[in-house]
Amino acid sequence: YVIDIDKASADVKALLDAGTYEGIVVVDADISVPTLTTEIIQNEYGLISSSHSGTTANNNRNHNIRITCEKIDGLVLLPGQEFSFNDFIGRRTAEAGYLPAGTIQGNEIKEDYGGGICQVSSMIYQSVIKSNLEIIERWPHRWPSTYADEGTDAAVDYGSQDFHFRNNSNYPIA
């Protein structure tokens, strides 16, 4: 649906300016037919790979995974474009919405902002491998993770370890 936001805002403002604090503003909506439909996507594009894993009972970790996935959701890389996990996601800080959860620091697990997001980079890494895309940079964890088979993880640490790949296919990827 497409609505005229300016008209709807003006109608609400007119009520308020008139001292009317209760009322109904009728919002006209036109139906807009999308140019790209599920049918077109299913017929012209296909799923090349996917990866999945389960989360844990750690609410902070799950929160970090969720907001990282939300940032990536909808991303499309055109042929030749590169994806750097750290550049795209940015620093994992409280200001960026991340919470403390377990991270590998040296040979220990310590609480730090963004703990858990390696699970996201690892699932992307697995899909990238299955899609035969070009890996530019990838780091394994110091020890096997619980959410990925050994050798199929991608550790990320802002400023020192990145997961970075290139869409070397002839098609956009999402």
Disulfide bonds with the S-S distance in Angstrom:
none
